[in-house]
């Protein structure tokens, strides 16, 4: 069962249509290349959002299915939701409570179907983490080299 969004936000009435390549990714997690994480409708929404207002949210929800074995790829799944914030004009749309608080717009699903497995999510994001890790290691080795040069210069004096 799907839980409702916190803060009174609601999911869209109709589920997003899956991307054609997503069928294989959600049919079998043993696929070497997972399908996309975000539906075509979700991408359209992100592309059409021209302004990110106060309280903009990109939410990653992690769900655990305890009826599935712990080492099975279907044990965990991730849903991705988006809210562009409080993009209301307080002049034309005064706050309902009259307390000068603008409500956030509802969160909407960006994910396909019931979301991606954690394993698929990890496969798609790991290359980015690896690049960042390589950059950090290169920076650390550069700093160490500079320190050793300074220590050598210090010893020579």
C-alpha positions as CSV (number, residue, x, y, z in Angstrom):
1,X,0.0,0.0,0.0
2,X,1.2,3.5,-0.8
3,X,1.5,6.0,2.0
4,X,0.3,9.5,1.4
5,X,2.7,12.4,1.2
6,X,3.3,14.3,4.4
7,X,2.1,17.8,4.9
8,X,-1.2,17.2,3.1
9,X,0.4,16.9,-0.3
10,X,-1.3,14.5,-2.7
11,X,-0.1,12.2,-5.5
12,X,-1.6,12.8,-8.9
13,X,-4.9,11.1,-9.7
14,X,-3.5,8.9,-12.5
15,X,-0.2,7.1,-12.4
16,X,2.6,8.1,-14.8
17,X,2.9,6.1,-17.9
18,X,6.1,4.1,-17.9
19,X,8.9,4.8,-20.3
20,X,9.1,2.0,-22.9
21,X,12.6,1.0,-21.6
22,X,11.3,0.7,-18.0
23,X,9.3,-2.5,-18.6
24,X,12.4,-4.6,-18.7
25,X,14.0,-2.9,-15.7
26,X,10.9,-3.4,-13.5
27,X,10.2,-6.9,-14.9
28,X,13.5,-8.2,-13.9
29,X,16.1,-6.6,-11.7
30,X,18.9,-8.9,-13.0
31,X,19.0,-6.6,-16.0
32,X,22.6,-5.2,-16.4
33,X,21.3,-1.8,-17.5
34,X,18.3,-0.5,-15.5
35,X,15.6,1.6,-17.2
36,X,15.1,5.3,-16.4
37,X,14.2,6.4,-12.9
38,X,11.9,9.3,-14.0
39,X,8.8,9.0,-16.2
40,X,8.4,11.0,-19.4
41,X,5.7,13.1,-17.6
42,X,8.1,13.7,-14.7
43,X,10.8,14.9,-17.1
44,X,8.2,17.2,-18.8
45,X,7.2,18.6,-15.4
46,X,10.9,19.3,-14.4
47,X,11.6,20.9,-17.8
48,X,8.5,23.1,-17.7
49,X,9.2,24.3,-14.1
50,X,10.7,27.8,-14.7
51,X,11.0,28.9,-11.1
52,X,12.0,27.0,-7.9
53,X,10.4,28.9,-5.0
54,X,10.8,28.8,-1.2
55,X,10.5,25.2,0.1
56,X,11.2,23.5,-3.2
57,X,11.5,19.8,-2.6
58,X,13.0,16.8,-4.4
59,X,12.1,13.8,-2.2
60,X,13.5,10.3,-2.4
61,X,11.4,7.8,-0.4
62,X,12.9,4.5,0.4
63,X,10.5,1.6,1.1
64,X,11.3,-1.8,2.5
65,X,9.3,-4.9,1.7
66,X,10.0,-7.2,4.7
67,X,8.2,-10.1,3.0
68,X,11.0,-10.3,0.5
69,X,14.4,-12.0,1.5
70,X,17.0,-9.5,2.7
71,X,19.4,-10.1,-0.2
72,X,16.7,-9.9,-2.9
73,X,16.9,-6.8,-5.2
74,X,13.1,-6.2,-4.8
75,X,13.5,-5.8,-1.0
76,X,13.9,-2.0,-1.3
77,X,12.4,0.4,-3.7
78,X,12.7,4.2,-4.2
79,X,10.1,6.7,-5.2
80,X,11.0,10.2,-6.4
81,X,8.7,13.1,-5.9
82,X,9.0,16.9,-6.7
83,X,7.4,20.1,-5.3
84,X,8.3,23.5,-6.9
85,X,7.7,25.2,-3.5
86,X,5.3,28.0,-2.5
87,X,4.9,29.5,-5.9
88,X,1.7,31.4,-5.1
89,X,1.2,35.1,-5.4
90,X,0.1,36.4,-1.9
91,X,-1.7,39.3,-3.5
92,X,-3.9,37.3,-5.8
93,X,-4.0,34.1,-3.6
94,X,-4.1,35.1,0.1
95,X,-3.2,32.4,2.6
96,X,-6.2,30.3,3.7
97,X,-5.5,30.6,7.4
98,X,-4.9,34.3,7.2
99,X,-1.6,33.8,9.1
100,X,0.6,35.0,6.3
101,X,1.9,31.5,5.6
102,X,2.0,30.4,2.0
103,X,1.3,26.7,1.5
104,X,3.6,24.5,-0.6
105,X,2.3,23.2,-3.8
106,X,1.5,19.4,-3.7
107,X,4.3,16.9,-4.3
108,X,4.0,15.0,-7.5
109,X,5.4,11.6,-8.5
110,X,8.4,11.7,-10.9
111,X,9.1,7.9,-10.7
112,X,7.7,5.2,-13.0
113,X,5.1,2.9,-11.6
114,X,5.9,1.8,-8.0
115,X,9.4,3.3,-8.2
116,X,12.8,1.8,-8.9
117,X,14.6,-0.9,-6.9
118,X,17.4,0.3,-4.7
119,X,19.7,-1.9,-6.8
120,X,18.7,-0.2,-10.1
121,X,19.0,3.2,-8.4
122,X,22.5,2.3,-7.2
123,X,23.5,1.1,-10.7
124,X,22.4,4.3,-12.3
125,X,24.1,6.6,-9.7
126,X,27.3,4.7,-8.9
127,X,29.2,6.0,-12.0
128,X,28.7,9.6,-10.8
129,X,29.9,8.7,-7.3
130,X,32.9,6.9,-8.8
131,X,33.9,10.1,-10.8
132,X,33.6,12.2,-7.7
133,X,35.6,9.7,-5.6
134,X,38.4,9.8,-8.3
135,X,38.4,13.6,-8.2
136,X,38.7,13.6,-4.4
137,X,41.5,11.0,-4.5
138,X,43.4,13.1,-7.1
139,X,43.0,16.2,-5.0
140,X,44.2,14.4,-1.9
141,X,47.3,13.0,-3.7
142,X,48.1,16.4,-5.0
143,X,47.9,17.9,-1.6
144,X,50.1,15.1,-0.2
145,X,52.7,15.8,-3.0
146,X,52.7,19.5,-2.2
147,X,53.2,18.7,1.5
148,X,56.1,16.4,0.8
149,X,57.7,19.0,-1.5
150,X,57.4,21.6,1.3
151,X,58.9,19.2,3.9
152,X,61.7,18.3,1.5
153,X,62.4,22.0,0.9
154,X,62.3,22.6,4.7
155,X,64.8,19.8,5.3
156,X,67.1,21.1,2.6
157,X,67.3,24.5,4.3
